[in-house]
Amino acid sequence: MLKRIFENIRRFRYLPQILLLLLVILGYWQISFMKYSLKWDMIDCYYPWRYMVGECLHNGMLPWWNPYQTLGYPLHADPQSGAWYPIAWIIGGIWGYDIYSLEFEFLLHIFIAGTGMFFLGRTLNLTKGSSFLIAAAYMFSGFIVGNAQHFTYIISAAWIPYIISYYLKFTNSQKYIDALTAGFFMYLLVSGGYPAFSVILCYFLLLLFVYFSSGIIKRKDWNNLFRYVKLNSVFLLSALLFSAVVLVSVTEVTAYITRGSKLPLELALFCPLSPQCLVSFVLPFAAIKGMTFFNTDLSMTNIYFGLLVFVFFIFSVFIKKSSLVKVFFWWGIFCLSAALGAYLPVRKILYDYFPMMGFFRFPSLFRVFAIIGFLIPAGFAFDNFFNFSQKKKNILLFIIFPLLLFLFVAVVYSRMQGYLTMSGFIKNDLFIFSESSTIWQHIAFQSVAQIVFLLLIILIVLKVKDSILKKRIFIIIACTDLIFASWLNEPYTTYSHIFSTKNTKEISNTFPDNFPLPSSKYVLTNTDTSGLSKGTFWKNMNIFYKQIAWDGFTPFKFKGYEYLADSMPGLFRSMLTNPPVFLTDRIFPEDSMRMHNETNTYCHKNIYFSKGDFVKLNDYGLSENKGDTAFITSFSPVDIKIHVSCKKPQLLALLQNYYPGWTITINDKNSQILQYNKGFMSVQIPKGESVVEFRYFNTLVKCGFFVSAFSLSLFLVILLLCFIKRDHLIPNR
């Protein structure tokens, strides 16, 4: 009877997904049990940005504008904010964002990544065991553990396997619903992920298109070729329609921001996966110490995907593979070469000759595609190994013994670097972020652990005869290794063992609700910390405390803002010694800005206009008088009301960047926005009492929103109809 129960459990349809979920909970237990807080960019960037999106949705408005960083920018146009990402809308709109919902979303995407890789394996006809193995390897890979602080990277890694899987699925099934589903997953990547991954993935999909098309052309099956082109057209068109609001937002903003053009080559080559980092194929614990040696950022050093899986990846080199598996293999090699940055010419060639490849930094981003490219042949080799032969066993042992030798040498060499005090290290410095531990201690400890794992593998190969039992033991060993390696690295890259999740939540409870009136103190005093750093919070605090700030930990900066901040810092700081709104009659033409900055003859109320606007304003008879006042009476990110009282005509200046969509009314009558100081907003005010209202509404983006909403709704209806008809939409199990 017990045997029958286990057999029924084994046959349970969703058992692999349940086991993957349990692995996520166990492997990231410090997060899943809410013990410690996430760290670095997750708290400094993604938490406040998502918090802002959630606050907008809770207050009945689209996530249009963020007034609390770099003097305001269109939140909807920031691809890293999650402004148009469905999961961010569900969490932000229903529950709102706090540290608990952020950590839940983080774990959710790791689980999505694992199930996506499992589906990809099944789509490629790998067995359930092999698909489960590569799924676990992906969830605990060096990319996900190493880049845990970069939420948009994790989101990208979650959806990429689904896109590839459904692309392969509609290629084989020739069903339009599969092409539409692939387009939907592409939308999730575009709306929630880091843009670089969409660019790289498109090149891989183009490679697959050429691969499959060439095969059809060789067979001279023109009808099939025509249908295949139509399927790809449906995929492309649906992805564009679903992503319309994101694409419109991002396209419109590129003319206004400094990151909207091709980067200098040195930035495109910044933070590679240096050759030294390749040690992380075997020893990921070594790749989080000695950043001077690795010559890159801590988050970019790790390409681990499991010791056993790495062995089978090497094993795949010695066996015959299908042509599609070879495509994945060589794509992985190519992406690894690109990840090395300036150490090889591949990344520079991509930068010079391939569209969009010069718009992002960090060559090490390519390693997620290298990992995917290596996992597929590793999974294929894992299945192939159990079609047992003595030759295959010898090949596997031939691969393992050099690795053992390398690890023994690593232990001996580490000991030669000095007294390592390993007992103290193991007792005090494991599973925490240790300032005192050394790279040699890390190498020595994990080398010993990996030797144990390899000896276990050899023992299983030689002693266990039952192939099914051997496969299951291999999977258990691989998962144990992956989780153990993850536990070692997570304190450095994933969570802070100093600050608890509970403490972070208690601090967030002090944040004001809704959108209170901003302070009338000088904006210069509002920095991204503003002296309010608490616990794990230390950047972008003004988003939480809802104060207009001039700086911010964000790459999203307007050209005019950055010009003043970099080229005229004195004048820029002088402008910031004003409250968010102020009255002035001190106007000058723009060509006098540089002279005033160089001679320090500026006043905090000086504002500078283009020649045409200056001439018009000079004839207006502006005059500031004692007792004139301007103060904000109502505030939201998209609607700012100001009461003005002045004895003579004046200018009202708002310390917010101008962007298409902003309009002004004075006493309910439309007025003209006048841009001052290279891109901030002001307006002429008549004498007397006035109510001035600044409003933001972007018609073009709203049209894109309706296109996305309508096309997504139509897709969901089609999906529901197919589900009712029991059309199978999930990759082969």
C-alpha positions as MATLAB code, in Angstrom:
seq = 'MLKRIFENIRRFRYLPQILLLLLVILGYWQISFMKYSLKWDMIDCYYPWRYMVGECLHNGMLPWWNPYQTLGYPLHADPQSGAWYPIAWIIGGIWGYDIYSLEFEFLLHIFIAGTGMFFLGRTLNLTKGSSFLIAAAYMFSGFIVGNAQHFTYIISAAWIPYIISYYLKFTNSQKYIDALTAGFFMYLLVSGGYPAFSVILCYFLLLLFVYFSSGIIKRKDWNNLFRYVKLNSVFLLSALLFSAVVLVSVTEVTAYITRGSKLPLELALFCPLSPQCLVSFVLPFAAIKGMTFFNTDLSMTNIYFGLLVFVFFIFSVFIKKSSLVKVFFWWGIFCLSAALGAYLPVRKILYDYFPMMGFFRFPSLFRVFAIIGFLIPAGFAFDNFFNFSQKKKNILLFIIFPLLLFLFVAVVYSRMQGYLTMSGFIKNDLFIFSESSTIWQHIAFQSVAQIVFLLLIILIVLKVKDSILKKRIFIIIACTDLIFASWLNEPYTTYSHIFSTKNTKEISNTFPDNFPLPSSKYVLTNTDTSGLSKGTFWKNMNIFYKQIAWDGFTPFKFKGYEYLADSMPGLFRSMLTNPPVFLTDRIFPEDSMRMHNETNTYCHKNIYFSKGDFVKLNDYGLSENKGDTAFITSFSPVDIKIHVSCKKPQLLALLQNYYPGWTITINDKNSQILQYNKGFMSVQIPKGESVVEFRYFNTLVKCGFFVSAFSLSLFLVILLLCFIKRDHLIPNR';
ca = [
       0.000    0.000    0.000;
       2.854    2.352    0.878;
       4.409    1.628   -2.490;
       1.140    2.530   -4.198;
       0.977    5.850   -2.295;
       4.501    6.779   -3.402;
       3.672    5.780   -6.956;
       0.584    8.019   -6.938;
       2.652   10.900   -5.575;
       5.224   10.363   -8.319;
       2.504   10.497  -10.961;
       0.992   13.705   -9.564;
       0.844   16.142  -12.457;
       2.290   19.172  -10.663;
       4.780   17.399   -8.418;
       7.847   18.998  -10.113;
       6.402   22.491   -9.596;
       5.621   21.756   -5.940;
       9.142   20.444   -5.385;
      10.596   23.528   -7.081;
       8.526   25.735   -4.783;
       9.827   23.840   -1.752;
      13.374   24.294   -3.036;
      12.817   28.054   -3.367;
      11.488   28.239    0.200;
      14.405   26.181    1.526;
      17.137   27.710   -0.619;
      16.095   31.290    0.180;
      14.768   30.535    3.672;
      16.143   33.747    5.183;
      13.794   35.613    2.845;
      10.907   33.146    2.647;
      10.581   33.071    6.451;
      10.936   36.868    6.579;
      14.010   36.693    8.827;
      16.273   39.217    7.125;
      15.680   42.108    4.781;
      16.697   42.272    1.144;
      19.575   44.635    0.540;
      21.196   47.266   -1.660;
      19.355   48.158   -4.878;
      16.306   46.133   -3.864;
      15.782   48.538   -0.964;
      17.363   51.681   -2.424;
      15.747   51.574   -5.871;
      13.150   48.933   -6.587;
      11.337   49.178   -3.273;
      10.784   52.991   -3.443;
       9.915   52.893   -7.158;
       7.357   50.145   -6.645;
       6.116   51.875   -3.521;
       5.499   54.972   -5.656;
       3.613   52.934   -8.278;
       1.475   51.377   -5.556;
       0.732   54.754   -3.948;
      -0.432   56.148   -7.298;
      -2.717   53.173   -7.928;
      -4.105   53.316   -4.399;
      -4.975   56.965   -4.944;
      -6.871   56.276   -8.150;
      -4.340   57.521  -10.669;
      -2.080   55.951  -13.241;
       1.624   55.929  -12.278;
       2.367   59.027  -14.338;
       4.925   61.140  -12.516;
       7.465   60.884   -9.703;
       8.045   64.388   -8.258;
      10.356   63.173   -5.492;
      13.549   62.400   -7.446;
      15.792   64.599   -9.605;
      13.106   67.331   -9.593;
      10.538   65.078  -11.186;
      10.410   62.635  -14.074;
       7.767   60.559  -15.899;
       7.501   57.413  -13.794;
       5.576   55.739  -16.600;
       8.599   56.057  -18.902;
      11.086   54.408  -16.533;
      11.332   50.764  -17.666;
      12.729   49.730  -14.267;
       9.884   51.179  -12.200;
       7.329   48.466  -13.002;
       4.799   51.181  -13.874;
       3.142   48.973  -16.524;
       4.064   45.556  -15.138;
       0.934   43.493  -14.326;
       2.353   41.831  -11.204;
       3.409   45.231   -9.822;
      -0.116   46.480  -10.503;
      -1.692   43.511   -8.723;
       0.524   43.817   -5.654;
       0.698   47.609   -5.617;
      -2.967   48.163   -6.434;
      -4.450   45.597   -4.047;
      -2.040   45.378   -1.101;
       0.452   48.152   -1.686;
       4.184   47.721   -1.336;
       6.031   47.036    1.864;
       9.019   44.821    2.587;
       6.789   41.736    2.888;
       5.156   42.167   -0.511;
       8.533   43.004   -2.072;
      10.109   39.823   -0.700;
       7.087   37.788   -1.783;
       7.423   39.163   -5.319;
      11.145   38.397   -5.311;
      10.567   34.749   -4.352;
       7.645   34.483   -6.763;
       9.867   35.410   -9.695;
      12.539   32.911   -8.709;
       9.855   30.231   -8.659;
       8.552   31.463  -12.040;
      12.111   31.230  -13.382;
      12.387   27.627  -12.209;
       9.042   26.530  -13.644;
       9.874   28.325  -16.886;
      13.130   26.425  -17.223;
      11.298   23.181  -16.411;
       8.790   23.899  -19.211;
      11.601   24.766  -21.586;
      13.254   21.436  -20.838;
      10.021   19.582  -21.484;
       9.453   21.530  -24.707;
      12.869   20.315  -25.833;
      11.828   16.725  -24.976;
      14.024   16.364  -21.912;
      12.710   13.956  -19.288;
      10.984   15.259  -16.166;
      14.049   14.440  -14.074;
      16.420   16.273  -16.353;
      14.037   19.224  -16.711;
      13.717   19.410  -12.935;
      17.497   19.346  -12.564;
      18.128   22.254  -14.921;
      15.200   24.160  -13.365;
      16.777   23.872   -9.916;
      20.167   24.834  -11.362;
      18.609   27.930  -12.926;
      16.860   29.051   -9.710;
      20.131   28.893   -7.767;
      22.418   29.933  -10.593;
      25.115   32.519  -10.111;
      23.092   35.006  -12.116;
      20.035   34.881   -9.854;
      21.961   34.631   -6.575;
      24.616   37.121   -7.682;
      22.165   39.676   -9.087;
      19.495   39.255   -6.408;
      19.675   42.981   -5.672;
      18.750   43.819   -9.291;
      15.040   43.086   -9.371;
      14.538   43.775  -13.076;
      17.313   41.266  -13.832;
      15.495   38.608  -11.796;
      12.212   39.405  -13.549;
      13.952   39.111  -16.917;
      15.429   35.751  -15.961;
      11.932   34.601  -14.928;
      10.251   35.208  -18.290;
      13.028   34.444  -20.791;
      12.570   30.626  -20.586;
       8.814   30.987  -21.186;
       9.361   33.115  -24.277;
      11.869   30.665  -25.736;
       9.639   27.740  -24.817;
       6.536   29.143  -26.487;
       8.546   30.261  -29.491;
       9.651   26.653  -29.954;
       6.125   25.473  -29.202;
       4.407   27.541  -31.896;
       7.165   26.547  -34.312;
       6.281   22.899  -33.748;
       2.518   23.143  -33.169;
       1.912   25.894  -35.757;
      -0.893   27.188  -33.537;
      -1.593   30.900  -33.425;
      -2.585   30.729  -29.757;
       0.977   29.639  -28.935;
       2.350   32.592  -30.921;
       0.029   34.943  -29.019;
       1.132   33.402  -25.713;
       4.770   33.921  -26.652;
       3.898   37.548  -27.392;
       2.245   37.867  -23.978;
       5.338   36.590  -22.192;
       7.444   38.985  -24.242;
       5.221   41.794  -22.954;
       5.888   40.664  -19.371;
       9.616   40.825  -20.083;
       9.380   44.264  -21.702;
       7.148   45.757  -18.994;
       8.907   44.258  -15.975;
      12.452   43.410  -16.997;
      15.675   45.249  -17.737;
      15.661   46.433  -21.381;
      19.039   44.889  -22.239;
      17.630   41.381  -21.873;
      14.840   42.079  -24.371;
      17.443   43.243  -26.876;
      19.689   40.191  -26.431;
      16.734   37.791  -26.477;
      15.463   39.254  -29.755;
      18.781   38.362  -31.375;
      18.486   34.801  -30.078;
      14.930   34.521  -31.413;
      16.178   35.849  -34.738;
      18.806   33.105  -34.685;
      16.086   30.511  -34.059;
      13.995   31.994  -36.879;
      16.912   31.667  -39.298;
      17.624   28.134  -38.071;
      14.055   26.880  -38.551;
      13.495   28.830  -41.779;
      16.641   27.428  -43.374;
      15.467   23.909  -42.531;
      12.083   24.563  -44.156;
      13.727   26.105  -47.209;
      16.003   23.078  -47.578;
      12.913   20.883  -47.679;
      11.324   23.303  -50.196;
       8.140   23.289  -48.138;
       6.932   26.723  -49.224;
       3.467   26.447  -47.682;
       4.994   25.641  -44.312;
       7.450   28.514  -44.707;
       4.604   30.942  -45.410;
       2.725   29.722  -42.327;
       5.877   29.953  -40.211;
       6.403   33.559  -41.298;
       2.757   34.317  -40.442;
       3.191   32.754  -36.989;
       6.266   34.879  -36.361;
       4.356   37.932  -37.560;
       1.558   37.177  -35.097;
       4.125   36.773  -32.330;
       5.853   40.051  -33.198;
       2.649   42.031  -33.711;
       1.051   40.757  -30.498;
       4.194   41.565  -28.496;
       4.165   45.113  -29.923;
       0.452   45.627  -29.243;
       0.623   44.234  -25.714;
       3.685   46.407  -25.012;
       2.342   49.534  -26.720;
       2.115   51.613  -23.545;
       5.687   50.722  -22.551;
       7.123   51.317  -26.026;
       5.343   54.658  -26.445;
       6.482   55.841  -23.012;
      10.102   54.830  -23.513;
      10.315   56.083  -27.105;
       8.916   59.501  -26.199;
      11.280   60.071  -23.298;
      14.539   59.235  -25.123;
      14.821   62.775  -26.540;
      14.741   64.262  -23.039;
      17.075   62.062  -20.976;
      20.813   61.508  -20.993;
      20.471   57.700  -21.273;
      18.456   57.886  -24.493;
      21.385   57.481  -26.880;
      24.259   55.100  -27.529;
      26.694   54.854  -24.648;
      30.439   55.463  -24.934;
      32.312   52.212  -25.499;
      34.001   52.302  -22.095;
      30.585   52.317  -20.397;
      29.312   49.484  -22.591;
      32.330   47.441  -21.451;
      31.913   48.355  -17.779;
      31.588   45.425  -15.306;
      32.368   42.332  -17.400;
      32.567   38.730  -16.326;
      36.355   38.834  -16.129;
      38.351   35.654  -16.926;
      39.152   35.366  -13.212;
      35.407   35.014  -12.552;
      35.333   31.725  -14.449;
      36.494   30.070  -11.240;
      32.845   30.477  -10.165;
      31.913   27.613  -12.516;
      33.229   25.446   -9.675;
      33.826   27.751   -6.678;
      31.161   30.478   -6.495;
      31.999   31.179   -2.844;
      35.386   32.431   -4.015;
      33.838   35.001   -6.357;
      32.500   37.248   -3.587;
      35.858   38.200   -2.120;
      38.758   40.176   -3.531;
      36.974   42.426   -6.026;
      40.310   43.986   -6.952;
      41.390   40.573   -8.190;
      38.156   39.954  -10.107;
      38.175   43.494  -11.554;
      34.393   43.804  -11.688;
      31.384   44.371   -9.448;
      30.441   41.825   -6.776;
      27.095   41.170   -8.494;
      28.729   40.290  -11.825;
      31.224   37.587  -10.798;
      29.115   34.447  -10.448;
      28.213   32.030  -13.282;
      27.656   28.923  -11.169;
      24.877   26.487  -12.101;
      25.790   23.485   -9.983;
      28.825   21.240   -9.842;
      27.043   18.130  -11.141;
      25.279   20.092  -13.892;
      28.618   21.611  -14.896;
      30.069   18.087  -15.127;
      27.247   17.055  -17.432;
      27.676   20.206  -19.502;
      31.287   19.137  -20.157;
      29.985   15.612  -20.749;
      27.732   17.014  -23.511;
      30.825   18.008  -25.479;
      31.727   14.331  -25.939;
      28.347   13.050  -27.107;
      26.265   13.470  -30.218;
      23.647   16.201  -29.887;
      20.651   17.256  -31.938;
      21.128   20.302  -34.128;
      18.779   22.390  -31.934;
      20.733   21.480  -28.786;
      23.875   22.550  -30.662;
      22.248   25.920  -31.319;
      21.792   26.376  -27.573;
      25.338   25.152  -26.908;
      27.000   27.563  -29.319;
      24.720   30.425  -28.315;
      25.891   29.830  -24.740;
      29.543   29.930  -25.841;
      28.885   33.127  -27.800;
      27.172   34.814  -24.836;
      29.970   33.749  -22.507;
      32.424   35.383  -24.909;
      30.332   38.568  -24.945;
      30.103   38.521  -21.144;
      33.911   38.740  -20.950;
      33.678   42.305  -22.236;
      36.969   43.869  -23.285;
      38.848   40.622  -22.655;
      37.541   39.366  -26.028;
      36.436   41.339  -29.133;
      32.876   39.945  -29.193;
      31.227   42.634  -27.062;
      32.904   45.421  -29.024;
      31.765   43.897  -32.333;
      28.210   43.781  -31.027;
      28.566   47.396  -29.881;
      29.893   48.569  -33.252;
      27.696   46.693  -35.711;
      24.495   45.436  -34.077;
      21.535   47.774  -33.447;
      20.646   48.502  -29.790;
      23.725   46.669  -28.518;
      25.373   49.958  -27.550;
      22.571   51.156  -25.272;
      23.355   49.169  -22.131;
      26.227   48.557  -19.752;
      27.458   45.433  -17.973;
      28.707   42.756  -20.399;
      28.235   40.270  -17.563;
      24.474   40.427  -18.247;
      25.107   38.059  -21.149;
      25.922   35.305  -18.685;
      22.243   34.517  -18.046;
      21.982   33.518  -21.707;
      25.238   31.594  -21.368;
      23.753   29.725  -18.389;
      20.562   28.913  -20.335;
      22.657   27.859  -23.317;
      24.719   25.528  -21.126;
      21.815   24.077  -19.119;
      20.062   22.699  -22.202;
      22.980   20.513  -23.415;
      23.691   19.592  -19.759;
      20.124   18.345  -19.391;
      20.378   16.507  -22.712;
      23.637   14.883  -21.549;
      22.067   13.933  -18.206;
      19.326   12.023  -20.029;
      21.824   10.524  -22.456;
      24.066    9.235  -19.658;
      21.371    6.888  -18.369;
      21.180    5.125  -21.706;
      23.931    3.254  -19.934;
      27.234    2.158  -21.432;
      30.690    1.643  -19.945;
      32.082    4.247  -22.318;
      29.792    6.957  -20.933;
      30.734    6.058  -17.367;
      34.403    6.349  -18.292;
      33.826    9.744  -19.917;
      32.096   11.025  -16.776;
      34.942    9.787  -14.561;
      37.452   11.282  -17.007;
      35.761   14.673  -16.450;
      35.514   14.346  -12.667;
      39.124   13.380  -11.919;
      40.699   16.593  -13.359;
      38.155   18.602  -11.356;
      39.178   16.717   -8.233;
      42.822   17.431   -8.967;
      42.039   21.138   -9.467;
      40.203   21.274   -6.140;
      43.003   19.479   -4.260;
      45.512   21.934   -5.720;
      43.199   24.827   -4.732;
      43.141   23.598   -1.117;
      46.917   23.155   -0.963;
      47.637   26.490   -2.635;
      45.194   28.267   -0.299;
      47.024   26.846    2.702;
      50.303   28.149    1.249;
      48.953   31.725    1.407;
      49.256   31.770    5.174;
      47.531   30.482    8.262;
      43.837   30.359    7.330;
      42.319   29.767   10.790;
      39.685   27.568    9.178;
      38.059   26.481   12.434;
      37.391   30.083   13.415;
      36.213   30.882    9.899;
      33.755   27.969    9.866;
      32.483   28.837   13.331;
      32.135   32.607   12.921;
      32.133   33.632    9.251;
      29.985   31.135    7.348;
      26.477   32.144    6.244;
      27.021   35.806    7.150;
      28.495   38.821    5.402;
      32.030   38.635    6.795;
      34.414   41.569    6.580;
      37.304   39.583    8.031;
      37.259   36.425    5.901;
      39.667   36.100    2.975;
      39.318   34.766   -0.542;
      41.699   31.912    0.365;
      39.476   30.811    3.215;
      36.519   30.817    0.844;
      38.439   28.830   -1.770;
      39.725   26.299    0.757;
      36.346   25.717    2.398;
      34.302   25.314   -0.766;
      37.001   23.234   -2.450;
      36.718   20.705    0.366;
      32.922   20.737    0.077;
      33.096   20.222   -3.696;
      35.569   17.368   -3.257;
      33.019   15.659   -1.013;
      30.271   16.131   -3.610;
      32.482   14.774   -6.405;
      33.520   11.740   -4.355;
      29.848   11.041   -3.695;
      29.156   11.224   -7.417;
      31.994    8.779   -8.153;
      30.671    6.425   -5.484;
      27.163    6.526   -7.003;
      28.518    5.958  -10.521;
      30.514    2.918   -9.427;
      28.182    1.320   -6.877;
      24.566    2.052   -7.815;
      23.348   -0.167  -10.646;
      19.688    0.856  -10.862;
      19.583    3.742  -13.351;
      16.347    5.251  -11.951;
      17.709    5.228   -8.412;
      21.029    6.617   -9.645;
      19.250    9.485  -11.432;
      17.252   10.388   -8.341;
      20.329   10.332   -6.114;
      22.149   12.540   -8.623;
      19.293   15.051   -8.536;
      19.304   15.068   -4.720;
      23.087   15.623   -4.661;
      22.801   18.396   -7.250;
      20.021   20.196   -5.355;
      21.949   19.892   -2.085;
      25.023   21.393   -3.709;
      23.004   24.227   -5.292;
      21.267   25.156   -2.052;
      24.466   24.936   -0.016;
      26.341   27.169   -2.484;
      23.415   29.593   -2.454;
      23.387   29.747    1.353;
      27.080   30.646    1.329;
      26.661   33.488   -1.170;
      23.292   34.972   -0.199;
      24.556   37.062    2.766;
      26.836   38.879    0.329;
      24.435   39.417   -2.560;
      20.837   38.853   -1.417;
      19.996   39.848    2.148;
      21.408   41.810    5.048;
      21.980   39.689    8.137;
      22.188   42.906   10.187;
      18.650   44.181    9.539;
      15.583   42.047   10.049;
      12.511   42.146    7.854;
      10.478   43.065   10.920;
      12.688   46.080   11.591;
      12.370   47.232    7.977;
       8.584   46.907    8.198;
       8.471   48.921   11.428;
      10.406   51.748    9.788;
       8.103   51.730    6.749;
       5.093   52.122    9.065;
       6.296   55.685    9.735;
       5.921   56.692    6.087;
       3.042   59.123    5.416;
       0.005   57.885    3.520;
      -1.333   59.352    0.274;
       0.348   62.568   -0.961;
       0.707   65.249    1.729;
       1.670   68.830    0.931;
       5.434   69.018    0.354;
       7.558   71.000    2.753;
       8.118   74.676    1.942;
      11.747   74.533    3.055;
      14.560   74.922    0.543;
      14.723   72.006   -1.887;
      18.514   71.905   -1.517;
      18.058   70.391    1.933;
      16.122   67.437    0.466;
      18.733   64.885   -0.559;
      18.122   61.227   -1.307;
      19.019   60.524    2.332;
      17.959   63.825    3.940;
      19.431   62.615    7.215;
      16.551   60.173    7.467;
      18.491   56.953    6.863;
      17.243   54.213    9.131;
      18.117   50.548    9.281;
      18.527   49.135    5.806;
      17.036   52.317    4.251;
      19.620   54.835    3.179;
      18.831   56.065   -0.353;
      15.823   57.612   -2.136;
      14.206   58.344    1.206;
      12.218   61.285   -0.169;
       9.992   58.922   -2.141;
       8.928   57.338    1.141;
       8.645   60.618    3.027;
       7.109   62.310   -0.042;
       9.280   65.398   -0.271;
      10.392   67.021   -3.521;
      14.103   66.295   -3.910;
      16.757   67.529   -6.291;
      18.842   64.346   -6.337;
      18.119   60.639   -6.293;
      19.749   57.259   -6.655;
      18.514   56.744  -10.216;
      19.957   56.778  -13.743;
      16.845   58.610  -14.976;
      17.918   62.258  -15.444;
      16.798   64.947  -17.861;
      19.345   66.568  -20.138;
      18.719   70.085  -18.815;
      18.939   68.901  -15.221;
      22.227   67.100  -15.822;
      23.646   70.044  -17.774;
      23.078   72.372  -14.824;
      24.246   69.857  -12.223;
      27.462   69.011  -14.099;
      28.369   72.193  -15.971;
      26.999   74.911  -13.683;
      26.971   73.471  -10.179;
      27.061   76.871   -8.466;
      24.052   78.181  -10.344;
      22.291   74.849   -9.893;
      22.741   74.890   -6.115;
      21.651   78.504   -5.999;
      18.402   77.629   -7.792;
      17.805   74.900   -5.229;
      17.881   77.358   -2.336;
      14.232   78.010   -3.126;
      11.105   76.229   -1.936;
       9.327   73.973   -4.462;
       7.367   76.998   -5.742;
       8.580   80.599   -5.642;
       7.877   84.024   -7.164;
      10.520   86.052   -8.957;
      11.042   89.006  -11.284;
      14.746   88.359  -11.861;
      14.846   87.116  -15.459;
      17.847   86.825  -17.772;
      18.592   85.416  -21.214;
      20.101   81.923  -21.275;
      23.390   83.128  -22.755;
      24.152   84.926  -19.477;
      24.001   81.707  -17.439;
      27.612   80.737  -17.997;
      28.904   84.222  -17.225;
      26.934   84.376  -13.960;
      28.119   80.900  -13.004;
      31.776   81.693  -13.692;
      31.685   85.034  -11.861;
      29.457   83.853   -9.000;
      27.082   86.763   -9.646;
      23.916   84.743   -9.572;
      21.061   85.090   -7.090;
      18.863   82.199   -5.971;
      15.872   83.866   -7.666;
      17.623   84.331  -11.003;
      15.946   82.353  -13.762;
      17.048   82.162  -17.378;
      14.980   81.925  -20.562;
      15.498   81.393  -24.253;
      15.987   84.604  -26.201;
      12.411   84.686  -27.550;
      10.765   84.096  -24.165;
      13.069   86.599  -22.493;
      12.106   89.369  -24.914;
       8.390   88.696  -24.319;
       8.773   88.587  -20.549;
      10.949   91.702  -20.439;
       8.015   93.710  -21.770;
       5.601   92.279  -19.228;
       6.554   94.616  -16.383;
       7.460   92.024  -13.777;
       7.945   93.278  -10.256;
       8.364   91.444   -6.939;
       6.966   93.197   -3.868;
       7.077   92.639   -0.155;
       4.163   90.541    1.021;
       3.733   88.602   -2.243;
       3.090   84.933   -1.501;
       2.836   81.610   -3.301;
       2.109   78.350   -1.502;
       0.841   74.912   -2.459;
      -2.729   74.222   -1.344;
      -3.259   70.791   -2.910;
      -0.714   68.251   -4.106;
      -0.525   64.991   -5.993;
       2.105   63.801   -8.466;
      -0.136   64.848  -11.379;
      -2.044   67.825   -9.959;
      -0.463   70.709   -8.048;
      -2.587   73.669   -6.971;
      -0.917   76.884   -5.828;
      -2.454   79.991   -4.323;
      -0.662   83.170   -5.440;
      -1.070   86.689   -4.129;
       0.988   89.487   -5.705;
       0.649   93.252   -6.060;
       2.133   93.331   -9.560;
       2.679   90.767  -12.370;
       5.320   88.188  -11.584;
       6.665   84.816  -12.600;
       5.745   81.675  -10.676;
       8.458   79.031  -10.873;
       7.974   75.361  -10.033;
      11.000   73.174   -9.314;
       9.885   70.321  -11.550;
      11.234   69.269  -14.924;
       9.141   70.095  -17.960;
       7.887   67.175  -20.026;
       5.145   66.897  -22.681;
       1.850   66.395  -20.877;
       2.194   69.183  -18.329;
      -0.384   71.970  -18.644;
      -1.135   75.088  -16.570;
      -4.335   76.935  -15.775;
      -4.668   80.255  -13.957;
      -8.085   80.708  -12.407;
      -9.338   77.842  -14.614;
      -8.032   79.465  -17.817;
      -5.283   77.820  -19.882;
      -1.895   79.479  -19.773;
       1.480   78.893  -21.380;
       4.305   76.980  -19.754;
       7.590   78.857  -19.967;
      10.713   76.740  -19.603;
      13.506   78.247  -17.537;
      17.022   77.106  -16.655;
      17.166   74.594  -19.500;
      13.941   72.765  -18.746;
      12.001   73.692  -15.596;
       8.464   75.093  -15.522;
       7.254   78.631  -14.892;
       4.266   80.788  -15.794;
       3.348   84.499  -15.912;
       1.087   85.495  -13.030;
      -1.174   88.581  -13.156;
      -1.469   90.862  -10.163;
      -3.994   90.002   -7.504;
      -5.197   86.653   -6.182;
      -4.758   83.627   -8.440;
      -5.194   79.874   -8.260;
      -2.582   78.214  -10.434;
      -2.894   74.535  -11.306;
      -0.180   72.355  -12.861;
      -1.587   69.150  -14.345;
       0.074   66.178  -16.004;
      -1.718   64.018  -18.539;
       0.030   62.360  -21.484;
      -2.465   61.766  -24.285;
      -0.093   59.728  -26.452;
       0.779   57.375  -23.602;
      -2.893   57.090  -22.633;
      -3.635   55.957  -26.211;
      -0.843   53.389  -25.868;
      -2.400   52.278  -22.589;
      -5.765   51.695  -24.253;
      -4.107   49.745  -27.088;
      -2.294   47.538  -24.556;
      -5.362   47.094  -22.372;
      -7.658   46.229  -25.288;
      -5.224   43.789  -26.929;
      -4.458   42.083  -23.599;
      -8.161   41.773  -22.809;
      -8.796   40.258  -26.228;
      -5.945   37.801  -25.704;
      -7.339   36.728  -22.328;
     -10.754   36.127  -23.898;
      -9.148   33.999  -26.636;
      -7.139   32.142  -23.991;
     -10.286   31.472  -21.972;
     -12.092   30.125  -25.042;
      -9.176   27.826  -25.793;
      -9.140   26.662  -22.186;
     -12.826   25.877  -22.393;
     -12.112   23.847  -25.515;
      -9.324   22.123  -23.539;
      -6.636   23.315  -25.901;
      -3.292   22.571  -24.225;
      -1.382   25.798  -23.674;
       1.427   24.498  -21.459;
       4.645   23.088  -22.948;
       4.824   19.278  -23.104;
       5.218   17.665  -19.710;
];
